[in-house]
Every structure is written in C-alpha cells, then in structure tokens.
Amino acid sequence: MTSHSGDTPAVPDVRPNESCYCGSGATTKRGKYFAQTHDRKTETHATIRDHFGSIDTFAVWADTSATSNA
C-alpha cells in the first residue's frame, strides 16, 4: 500500500489488468485502468456515493464549502 499525507487514505498498489476498474466488466486497452469514459463514471458514482451518500448531499456540501472558503 502507498500512504499519503493529509486526508487522502492509503491505497493499494494496483496494475492494469485489461479489465475496467469501475466494475463494469468492460475490457480495457493494454496498460489502461478504465474503458473510455469509465473513469468519470467511477468518480461521479462511487466516490460521491461512498463519501456523501448521494449527489444531493454532495452538492449541498460543495456549496457550503465554497461559501465558507470565500
């Protein structure tokens, strides 16, 4: 595992394996982790769901965070 400072959690050392890492089962090009556009799918779906529960909760958090940092 690789550790990072701050709020970023440690992540496992992963390698491309010709299977899309988003979980769709799509085949990837050699050396790629995701099928085309599936990296964005993963970011928006899994990350927001796992960390915020829903896109609505994320939107409120982002708006509140932007307002408090202004």
For each residue, the residues with C-beta under 8 A, 3 or more apart:
1: 10 11 12 13
2: 10 11 12 13
3: 10
4: 8 9 10 11
5: 8
6:
7:
8: 4 5
9: 4
10: 1 2 3 4
11: 1 2 4 14
12: 1 2
13: 1 2
14: 11 21 33
15:
16: 28 30 31 32 33
17:
18: 27 28 30
19: 25 26 27 28
20: 23 24 25 26 27 28 33 34 35 38
21: 14 33 34 38 42
22: 26 34 35 38 39 41 42 46
23: 20 42
24: 20 35 38 41
25: 19 20
26: 19 20 22 35 38
27: 18 19 20 35
28: 16 18 19 20 32 33 34 35
29: 32
30: 16 18
31: 16
32: 16 28 29 35
33: 14 16 20 21 28 39
34: 20 21 22 28 38 39 42
35: 20 22 24 26 27 28 32 38
36:
37: 40 41
38: 20 21 22 24 26 34 35 41 42
39: 22 33 34 42 43
40: 37 43 44
41: 22 24 37 38 44 45
42: 21 22 23 34 38 39 45 46 47
43: 39 40 46 47 48
44: 40 41 47 48 55
45: 41 42 48 49
46: 22 42 43 49 50
47: 42 43 44 50 51
48: 43 44 45 51 52 54 55 58
49: 45 46 52 53 54
50: 46 47
51: 47 48 58
52: 48 49 55 57 58 61
53: 49 57
54: 48 49 57 58
55: 44 48 52 58 59
56: 59 60
57: 52 53 54 60 61
58: 48 51 52 54 55 61 62
59: 55 56 62 63
60: 56 57 63 64
61: 52 57 58 64 65
62: 58 59 65 66
63: 59 60 66 67
64: 60 61 67 68
65: 61 62 68 69
66: 62 63 69 70
67: 63 64 70
68: 64 65
69: 65 66
70: 66 67
